[in-house]
């Protein structure tokens, strides 16, 4: 573009003002990147929840157990294709601060339902054959430096071993699984339900919740009604919902993270829009006579409009682009909570949205000053000088 040197020279006219405006835009987009990453972290399971999966819990509360005998009856419900169960363990590894999800499951059914977990076949076979075996997500294994074959002691806080066996449960790590896409929780420790059920002091033949795969996702509500009706007025009534609704309700226990993040970002971007628009307006006022000269030399109204818009877009692209790049780099350094967040990544969709916001900021902040410059009359402009 042959007018680029002119635009750059105009930006350098008030260097301090331009630099501070760039820094304001840069900080705004760093904040944008970090906030959308945190939003994903707190609602990690909502985006990856299976559309064809239902979660069945006790009607009173998730912490209330359900009989394992329910499994056969649930399988007989019309519309149910597959079924697995899981139970929360809630143990401590070395220190109470080392929190992570620990669940007892049946290896085969659970991995069938959660096929987003990628586990090598030899490791899967080794886990199924070892009653005290366990598998861990890649992020969890990296966090503690675990390797396949390691012995992992976990102190039970809910379940003790019967016959005086104490509260320390030992597992052999038989596999490390990855996710087939971003957002899959890899801070999970899974072990065999049979081991827990045989050795625990209390709660035998009970499970925490069931996960159901339905034949047709469009009929999930009807299947949920059939399952709950099956156990209505029983000692253990149930409540069944889609996995997405279940995870969303769980995430909302700490508040509507998405709404809070959106409110913060709207406030930040509105402020940055005012700052950038004010910078452009001041710049145009200072160059009134120069714009009159340009028009006298034959610059059309459309060209003047374009020059001002390009100038505002350059500020937005330079500051916003650097901000997005820095926020992406910061996220790539890893979870600052050392693995407490189940997912920590900058979603490509939000990165694309950030790029669109950069361009929108450039156009919005420069549009009014550009229109004023386009409508400027040569005689009026020279009279002001």
VEXLUM-99775 format. One line per field, with one value per residue (C-alpha): residue number from 1; residue in three letters; x, y, z. Coordinates in Angstrom, 3 decimals. Example, Ala and Ser with C-alpha at 12.3 -4.5 7.8 and 13.67 -1.06 7.14 Angstrom:
# VEXLUM-99775
k = (1, 2) .
r = (ALA, SER) .
px = (12.300, 13.670) .
py = (-4.500, -1.060) .
pz = (7.800, 7.140) .
***
This chain:
# VEXLUM-99775
k = (1, 2, 3, 4, 5, 6, 7, 8, 9, 10, 11, 12, 13, 14, 15, 16, 17, 18, 19, 20, 21, 22, 23, 24, 25, 26, 27, 28, 29, 30, 31, 32, 33, 34, 35, 36, 37, 38, 39, 40, 41, 42, 43, 44, 45, 46, 47, 48, 49, 50, 51, 52, 53, 54, 55, 56, 57, 58, 59, 60, 61, 62, 63, 64, 65, 66, 67, 68, 69, 70, 71, 72, 73, 74, 75, 76, 77, 78, 79, 80, 81, 82, 83, 84, 85, 86, 87, 88, 89, 90, 91, 92, 93, 94, 95, 96, 97, 98, 99, 100, 101, 102, 103, 104, 105, 106, 107, 108, 109, 110, 111, 112, 113, 114, 115, 116, 117, 118, 119, 120, 121, 122, 123, 124, 125, 126, 127, 128, 129, 130, 131, 132, 133, 134, 135, 136, 137, 138, 139, 140, 141, 142, 143, 144, 145, 146, 147, 148, 149, 150, 151, 152, 153, 154, 155, 156, 157, 158, 159, 160, 161, 162, 163, 164, 165, 166, 167, 168, 169, 170, 171, 172, 173, 174, 175, 176, 177, 178, 179, 180, 181, 182, 183, 184, 185, 186, 187, 188, 189, 190, 191, 192, 193, 194, 195, 196, 197, 198, 199, 200, 201, 202, 203, 204, 205, 206, 207, 208, 209, 210, 211, 212, 213, 214, 215, 216, 217, 218, 219, 220, 221, 222, 223, 224, 225, 226, 227, 228, 229, 230, 231, 232, 233, 234, 235, 236, 237, 238, 239, 240, 241, 242, 243, 244, 245, 246, 247, 248, 249, 250, 251, 252, 253, 254, 255, 256, 257, 258, 259, 260, 261, 262, 263, 264, 265, 266, 267, 268, 269, 270, 271, 272, 273, 274, 275, 276, 277, 278, 279, 280, 281, 282, 283, 284, 285, 286, 287, 288, 289, 290, 291, 292, 293, 294, 295, 296, 297, 298, 299, 300, 301, 302, 303, 304, 305, 306, 307, 308, 309, 310, 311, 312, 313, 314, 315, 316, 317, 318, 319, 320, 321, 322, 323, 324, 325, 326, 327, 328, 329, 330, 331, 332, 333, 334, 335, 336, 337, 338, 339, 340, 341, 342, 343, 344, 345, 346, 347, 348, 349, 350, 351, 352, 353, 354, 355, 356, 357, 358, 359, 360, 361, 362, 363, 364, 365, 366, 367, 368, 369, 370, 371, 372, 373, 374, 375, 376, 377, 378, 379, 380, 381, 382, 383, 384, 385) .
r = (UNK, UNK, UNK, UNK, UNK, UNK, UNK, UNK, UNK, UNK, UNK, UNK, UNK, UNK, UNK, UNK, UNK, UNK, UNK, UNK, UNK, UNK, UNK, UNK, UNK, UNK, UNK, UNK, UNK, UNK, UNK, UNK, UNK, UNK, UNK, UNK, UNK, UNK, UNK, UNK, UNK, UNK, UNK, UNK, UNK, UNK, UNK, UNK, UNK, UNK, UNK, UNK, UNK, UNK, UNK, UNK, UNK, UNK, UNK, UNK, UNK, UNK, UNK, UNK, UNK, UNK, UNK, UNK, UNK, UNK, UNK, UNK, UNK, UNK, UNK, UNK, UNK, UNK, UNK, UNK, UNK, UNK, UNK, UNK, UNK, UNK, UNK, UNK, UNK, UNK, UNK, UNK, UNK, UNK, UNK, UNK, UNK, UNK, UNK, UNK, UNK, UNK, UNK, UNK, UNK, UNK, UNK, UNK, UNK, UNK, UNK, UNK, UNK, UNK, UNK, UNK, UNK, UNK, UNK, UNK, UNK, UNK, UNK, UNK, UNK, UNK, UNK, UNK, UNK, UNK, UNK, UNK, UNK, UNK, UNK, UNK, UNK, UNK, UNK, UNK, UNK, UNK, UNK, UNK, UNK, UNK, UNK, UNK, UNK, UNK, UNK, UNK, UNK, UNK, UNK, UNK, UNK, UNK, UNK, UNK, UNK, UNK, UNK, UNK, UNK, UNK, UNK, UNK, UNK, UNK, UNK, UNK, UNK, UNK, UNK, UNK, UNK, UNK, UNK, UNK, UNK, UNK, UNK, UNK, UNK, UNK, UNK, UNK, UNK, UNK, UNK, UNK, UNK, UNK, UNK, UNK, UNK, UNK, UNK, UNK, UNK, UNK, UNK, UNK, UNK, UNK, UNK, UNK, UNK, UNK, UNK, UNK, UNK, UNK, UNK, UNK, UNK, UNK, UNK, UNK, UNK, UNK, UNK, UNK, UNK, UNK, UNK, UNK, UNK, UNK, UNK, UNK, UNK, UNK, UNK, UNK, UNK, UNK, UNK, UNK, UNK, UNK, UNK, UNK, UNK, UNK, UNK, UNK, UNK, UNK, UNK, UNK, UNK, UNK, UNK, UNK, UNK, UNK, UNK, UNK, UNK, UNK, UNK, UNK, UNK, UNK, UNK, UNK, UNK, UNK, UNK, UNK, UNK, UNK, UNK, UNK, UNK, UNK, UNK, UNK, UNK, UNK, UNK, UNK, UNK, UNK, UNK, UNK, UNK, UNK, UNK, UNK, UNK, UNK, UNK, UNK, UNK, UNK, UNK, UNK, UNK, UNK, UNK, UNK, UNK, UNK, UNK, UNK, UNK, UNK, UNK, UNK, UNK, UNK, UNK, UNK, UNK, UNK, UNK, UNK, UNK, UNK, UNK, UNK, UNK, UNK, UNK, UNK, UNK, UNK, UNK, UNK, UNK, UNK, UNK, UNK, UNK, UNK, UNK, UNK, UNK, UNK, UNK, UNK, UNK, UNK, UNK, UNK, UNK, UNK, UNK, UNK, UNK, UNK, UNK, UNK, UNK, UNK, UNK, UNK, UNK, UNK, UNK, UNK, UNK, UNK, UNK, UNK, UNK, UNK, UNK, UNK, UNK, UNK, UNK, UNK, UNK, UNK, UNK, UNK, UNK, UNK, UNK, UNK, UNK) .
px = (0.000, 1.674, 0.096, 1.427, 4.437, 2.000, -0.147, 2.896, 4.185, 0.823, 0.919, 4.369, 3.288, 2.413, 4.553, 3.631, -0.097, 0.194, 2.316, -0.078, -3.046, -1.255, -0.481, -4.130, -5.290, -2.536, -3.536, -7.217, -6.532, -4.188, -7.042, -9.413, -7.205, -6.751, -10.442, -11.707, -9.147, -10.422, -14.000, -13.117, -11.309, -14.332, -16.828, -14.499, -16.981, -19.874, -18.326, -17.112, -20.095, -21.525, -24.773, -25.895, -25.004, -27.275, -26.216, -28.390, -27.952, -29.910, -32.904, -31.840, -28.172, -25.162, -23.479, -26.228, -25.298, -27.398, -27.656, -25.555, -28.588, -30.128, -27.749, -29.712, -33.037, -31.677, -30.305, -33.798, -35.267, -36.213, -33.743, -30.747, -27.835, -25.014, -24.383, -21.551, -21.262, -18.735, -18.101, -16.229, -13.286, -12.075, -8.618, -5.398, -2.136, 0.785, -0.727, -4.312, -3.350, -2.760, -6.411, -7.560, -10.542, -10.379, -13.156, -13.795, -15.300, -15.706, -12.901, -14.604, -18.009, -16.573, -14.036, -16.736, -18.900, -16.024, -14.331, -12.691, -10.155, -7.370, -5.631, -3.276, -4.767, -1.912, -2.341, -6.105, -5.613, -3.117, -5.573, -8.480, -6.350, -5.026, -7.688, -5.502, -4.529, -5.351, -5.014, -4.381, -4.789, -1.678, -1.838, -2.124, 0.740, 2.960, 2.031, 3.352, 5.931, 4.126, 5.157, 3.422, 4.221, 4.545, 2.934, 0.651, -0.580, -3.734, -5.130, -8.888, -10.911, -14.309, -13.577, -11.469, -10.477, -12.463, -10.956, -8.527, -6.855, -6.434, -7.155, -4.231, -5.101, -2.280, -2.649, -0.365, -0.443, -1.214, -1.882, -1.808, -4.558, -4.795, -7.791, -8.921, -9.630, -8.982, -11.069, -11.022, -10.253, -6.811, -6.545, -8.485, -7.441, -9.526, -9.329, -11.393, -14.714, -14.246, -11.196, -13.040, -16.211, -14.442, -12.132, -14.131, -15.512, -18.971, -21.100, -20.660, -22.720, -23.494, -22.247, -22.144, -23.930, -24.723, -23.849, -26.264, -25.739, -28.980, -29.815, -31.061, -29.853, -33.106, -34.995, -32.813, -35.611, -38.016, -35.411, -34.650, -38.358, -38.647, -35.638, -36.820, -40.329, -38.820, -37.538, -40.318, -41.502, -38.559, -36.111, -33.594, -35.424, -33.387, -32.914, -31.663, -30.475, -28.292, -24.598, -24.297, -27.037, -25.463, -21.995, -23.396, -25.309, -22.159, -20.107, -22.766, -22.307, -19.438, -21.512, -22.246, -18.619, -19.524, -21.757, -19.149, -16.382, -18.600, -19.512, -15.853, -14.870, -17.713, -16.633, -12.987, -13.686, -16.105, -13.405, -10.752, -13.128, -13.512, -9.753, -8.922, -11.705, -10.540, -6.992, -8.197, -10.466, -7.612, -5.352, -7.891, -8.474, -4.738, -4.470, -7.461, -5.363, -3.360, -6.545, -7.725, -4.454, -4.826, -8.315, -7.011, -4.398, -7.143, -7.566, -11.164, -13.515, -13.397, -9.595, -9.514, -12.039, -9.938, -6.682, -8.188, -9.796, -6.534, -4.748, -7.173, -7.035, -3.228, -3.384, -5.929, -4.074, -0.672, -1.928, -4.613, -2.484, 0.387, -2.065, -3.554, -0.089, 1.104, -2.027, -1.639, 2.014, 1.059, -1.537, 1.029, 3.201, 0.705, -1.847, -0.713, -2.563, -0.299, -3.005, -5.998, -7.845, -9.167, -8.621, -6.387, -6.107, -6.933, -9.837, -9.294, -12.875, -12.187, -8.869, -10.729, -13.281, -10.415, -9.076, -12.551, -12.755, -9.414, -10.729, -14.068, -12.290, -10.203, -13.238, -15.487, -12.896, -11.970, -15.354, -16.652, -13.352, -13.044, -16.551, -15.780, -12.584, -14.454, -17.115, -14.566, -14.947, -11.724, -12.789, -13.949, -10.785, -8.472, -10.486, -9.741, -5.991) .
py = (0.000, 3.223, 5.330, 3.099, 5.393, 8.296, 6.254, 5.119, 8.695, 9.874, 7.173, 8.344, 11.966, 11.502, 8.519, 8.387, 8.475, 5.769, 3.532, 3.780, 3.063, 0.011, -1.191, -0.764, -2.883, -5.444, -5.864, -6.159, -9.069, -10.795, -10.623, -11.956, -14.991, -15.823, -15.418, -17.634, -20.263, -20.143, -20.359, -23.576, -24.862, -24.379, -25.775, -28.327, -31.172, -29.241, -28.963, -32.566, -34.216, -36.997, -36.130, -39.749, -40.196, -39.873, -39.697, -41.432, -40.445, -40.819, -38.482, -36.914, -36.212, -37.329, -38.479, -41.039, -44.500, -46.730, -50.559, -52.323, -54.539, -51.641, -52.380, -55.291, -53.474, -50.366, -52.421, -53.697, -50.225, -49.469, -47.085, -48.038, -49.260, -49.535, -48.891, -48.357, -47.244, -45.254, -44.480, -41.558, -42.638, -39.352, -40.434, -38.532, -39.045, -38.076, -34.683, -33.328, -30.572, -33.209, -33.251, -35.163, -37.274, -40.930, -43.275, -46.987, -48.353, -51.519, -51.172, -52.581, -50.871, -47.569, -47.300, -48.202, -45.333, -42.881, -43.612, -40.156, -41.789, -43.173, -46.103, -48.530, -52.009, -53.719, -51.328, -51.836, -55.611, -55.321, -53.177, -55.571, -58.533, -56.832, -56.345, -53.805, -52.095, -48.519, -46.073, -42.317, -39.427, -38.060, -34.716, -36.456, -38.847, -35.965, -33.966, -36.641, -38.239, -41.578, -44.334, -47.547, -50.172, -47.728, -48.604, -45.789, -45.678, -43.647, -43.015, -43.509, -40.762, -42.369, -46.074, -48.191, -51.799, -54.373, -56.799, -54.186, -53.580, -49.873, -46.949, -47.191, -48.610, -49.586, -49.610, -50.586, -48.129, -50.255, -47.533, -43.827, -42.510, -39.456, -37.586, -37.695, -33.922, -30.816, -30.480, -34.152, -34.373, -35.979, -35.417, -38.607, -41.780, -44.899, -48.269, -51.455, -51.438, -55.138, -54.298, -51.604, -53.647, -56.733, -54.969, -52.033, -52.030, -50.732, -49.959, -53.289, -53.756, -50.063, -47.611, -43.840, -43.271, -44.854, -43.612, -44.668, -44.601, -44.252, -45.499, -42.104, -38.823, -37.155, -39.533, -38.940, -37.227, -40.121, -42.707, -40.720, -40.693, -44.443, -45.164, -42.894, -44.338, -47.798, -46.863, -44.510, -45.095, -47.400, -46.953, -45.596, -43.299, -41.899, -38.726, -39.035, -36.189, -35.694, -35.681, -32.108, -30.892, -32.818, -31.361, -27.851, -28.038, -29.274, -26.398, -23.860, -24.753, -22.249, -19.720, -18.995, -18.713, -17.983, -15.033, -13.587, -13.855, -12.304, -9.373, -8.669, -8.849, -6.549, -3.949, -4.220, -3.968, -1.067, 0.840, 0.011, 1.090, 4.493, 4.834, 3.927, 6.064, 9.019, 8.549, 8.596, 11.589, 13.599, 12.611, 13.795, 17.114, 17.782, 17.099, 19.113, 21.436, 18.532, 16.717, 19.897, 20.020, 16.344, 17.025, 20.095, 17.867, 15.576, 12.951, 11.728, 11.457, 7.681, 7.654, 9.894, 7.612, 4.565, 6.118, 6.907, 3.460, 1.736, 3.816, 2.734, -0.887, -0.868, 0.145, -2.587, -5.277, -4.427, -4.296, -6.985, -9.375, -9.092, -9.579, -12.741, -14.112, -13.430, -14.929, -18.041, -18.301, -17.927, -20.688, -22.938, -22.707, -24.973, -24.928, -22.401, -24.424, -27.417, -29.690, -28.667, -27.445, -30.400, -28.628, -25.699, -24.646, -21.712, -22.970, -22.383, -21.112, -18.391, -17.559, -16.975, -14.874, -12.845, -12.111, -10.982, -8.741, -7.166, -6.174, -5.060, -2.866, -1.256, -0.457, 0.640, 2.940, 4.600, 4.789, 8.040, 9.955, 8.624, 9.826, 13.246, 13.450, 12.410, 15.107, 17.809, 20.817, 22.317, 25.933, 25.166, 23.227, 26.008, 28.571, 26.721, 26.965) .
pz = (0.000, -1.181, 1.584, 4.384, 5.160, 5.579, 8.005, 10.027, 10.199, 11.540, 14.224, 15.272, 15.612, 19.298, 20.231, 23.922, 23.187, 20.539, 22.778, 25.722, 23.447, 22.057, 25.573, 26.601, 23.665, 24.336, 28.008, 27.047, 24.697, 27.142, 29.623, 26.963, 26.300, 29.974, 30.810, 27.991, 29.027, 32.609, 31.373, 29.554, 32.658, 34.912, 32.420, 30.871, 30.684, 29.174, 25.707, 25.520, 27.212, 25.088, 23.341, 23.644, 27.334, 30.369, 34.013, 36.623, 40.283, 43.515, 43.531, 46.830, 46.140, 44.162, 47.383, 48.040, 46.661, 44.425, 44.437, 41.835, 41.262, 39.335, 36.456, 35.021, 35.268, 33.550, 30.665, 30.014, 29.488, 25.885, 24.274, 26.471, 24.343, 26.915, 30.590, 33.060, 36.658, 38.664, 42.332, 43.871, 46.055, 47.529, 48.726, 49.451, 47.592, 49.904, 50.818, 51.024, 48.571, 45.870, 44.847, 41.772, 40.719, 41.775, 40.676, 40.760, 37.534, 35.507, 32.921, 29.819, 30.006, 31.217, 28.393, 25.876, 27.034, 27.312, 24.012, 24.104, 26.441, 24.240, 25.947, 24.151, 23.859, 25.728, 28.664, 28.622, 28.730, 31.595, 33.580, 33.089, 34.197, 37.361, 40.054, 41.892, 38.637, 37.732, 34.852, 34.926, 32.529, 30.861, 32.694, 36.074, 35.332, 34.197, 37.300, 39.670, 37.389, 37.299, 34.901, 33.905, 36.561, 39.471, 42.801, 43.945, 47.573, 48.243, 51.689, 51.809, 53.472, 52.817, 52.547, 54.880, 54.296, 56.234, 58.757, 60.039, 56.696, 57.393, 55.105, 52.651, 49.250, 46.893, 43.124, 40.250, 37.355, 34.298, 31.740, 30.899, 28.639, 26.392, 24.999, 21.396, 21.494, 23.560, 26.696, 27.729, 31.450, 31.817, 35.577, 36.373, 38.227, 37.493, 39.222, 39.344, 41.182, 42.034, 44.155, 46.096, 46.503, 47.860, 50.286, 51.681, 55.166, 54.262, 51.201, 49.438, 46.263, 45.961, 43.339, 43.041, 39.726, 36.378, 32.892, 30.141, 26.392, 24.458, 20.982, 19.768, 21.374, 20.275, 22.574, 25.651, 27.598, 27.016, 28.023, 31.197, 32.080, 31.559, 33.776, 36.608, 36.405, 36.863, 40.324, 41.412, 45.019, 45.675, 48.593, 46.072, 43.671, 40.791, 38.822, 35.240, 33.010, 29.971, 30.723, 29.453, 31.812, 34.696, 34.121, 33.608, 36.899, 38.636, 37.190, 38.158, 41.826, 41.862, 39.904, 36.266, 35.192, 31.567, 32.491, 34.850, 32.264, 29.589, 31.857, 32.614, 28.943, 27.849, 30.412, 29.350, 25.628, 26.047, 27.941, 25.337, 22.571, 24.251, 24.741, 21.146, 19.679, 21.772, 20.478, 16.882, 17.461, 18.974, 16.112, 13.515, 15.298, 15.345, 11.605, 10.397, 8.227, 6.802, 5.824, 4.068, 2.129, 1.150, -0.189, -2.034, -3.683, -4.950, -2.225, -2.469, 0.501, 0.227, 0.309, 3.394, 5.094, 4.236, 5.508, 8.907, 9.211, 8.274, 10.911, 13.651, 12.457, 12.602, 16.267, 16.998, 15.023, 16.528, 20.119, 19.852, 17.822, 20.302, 23.170, 21.668, 20.933, 24.478, 26.032, 23.854, 24.948, 28.612, 28.319, 26.605, 29.728, 31.444, 34.241, 36.902, 39.568, 38.941, 37.624, 39.738, 36.653, 34.619, 31.280, 30.429, 26.792, 24.506, 22.334, 18.583, 18.330, 20.919, 19.253, 15.972, 17.849, 19.330, 15.849, 14.781, 17.866, 16.957, 13.531, 14.969, 17.520, 14.785, 12.632, 15.519, 17.103, 13.817, 12.106, 13.667, 13.306, 9.748, 8.834, 10.358, 8.309, 5.143, 5.648, 6.418, 4.077, 2.813, 3.470, 7.018, 7.802, 6.568, 8.537, 11.785, 11.277) .
***
